[in-house]
């Protein structure tokens, strides 16, 4: 299980309606044996052929590590709502299990409720750099997927998760549907989060970090392309599990329009900075 610093946890709780953690494990109950099916002797029952899916090639630990690093750098072959070859509403649980197995990862069922099952897996890339993935499954089909990437300061620059950096997402999916902000004041250094929504791609990405510049000024300057980010949360699917609650819209939190924001994010990292209005955050 990935470990998130306490001040990131507080902000993640603020983002989510009911929290973004893995559902608690449940103890399975004893199931009753199904009643036998009676078949009339005048009919012949033809058994249905069982198709066993072909398992993907299994990578060595080194190959798996390199592949996951590549996933975090480039998503060209698997655009949202796809994640590591898994697409909500299309990929089956068996297929997802095989994909993770090929990387040496095991899916663990963590909960089941309302005709849905929840599965999770974790991957430790290097010291403090971890990924956690949660799948919502119904009738054997992946319905939603959310992933958390924990990024320690020592691996934050250069970004080893460039595939989910704001400029990359805007280049791939166009102007976001909306952008919202949260501001935390519970630590000596203010924390903030920025959430990008791409409705057409069924994708939401939240960036949680600190290191706000000029934080003693009424204008809080942030540079999303270069500021250190401690945690990235990703939601994929039409009806994501525990999506972020409503934050302060870009147009109220800054002096930018959504078009100006998008142009700023893709115009070079040296200029990709703007101010948050302190008075916009209660």
Number of C-alpha atoms within 10 A of each C-alpha: 12 14 14 19 11 10 19 22 17 14 20 24 15 20 24 16 14 13 16 21 14 17 16 11 13 11 9 8 6 6 6 6 6 6 6 6 6 6 9 8 7 6 7 8 9 6 6 6 6 6 6 7 9 8 13 13 11 15 15 12 12 9 12 18 18 14 15 15 14 15 21 19 17 15 20 10 11 14 17 25 22 20 20 17 17 23 22 24 15 12 17 19 21 14 20 19 17 21 20 19 17 18 21 15 16 17 19 15 18 18 18 19 8 6 8 15 19 23 23 22 19 19 19 14 14 11 10 16 21 20 22 20 19 25 28 24 22 18 11 14 20 26 25 24 26 24 21 22 22 24 26 19 12 11 16 17 14 10 17 17 19 18 18 22 20 22 22 17 23 18 12 15 15 15 19 22 12 15 24 20 24 23 21 18 11 11 10 6 14 18 21 21 24 22 26 22 18 21 15 13 18 18 23 25 25 25 23 26 23 20 16 19 16 12 15 10 10 12 16 17 17 20 18 20 21 16 16 23 23 21 23 23 23 21 25 27 23 16 13 19 21 15 21 23 13 14 18 18 17 20 14 16 20 19 14 16 13 17 11 11 21 20 15 19 23 17 12 11 14 11 12 19 17 17 18 22 16 15 10 14 14 7
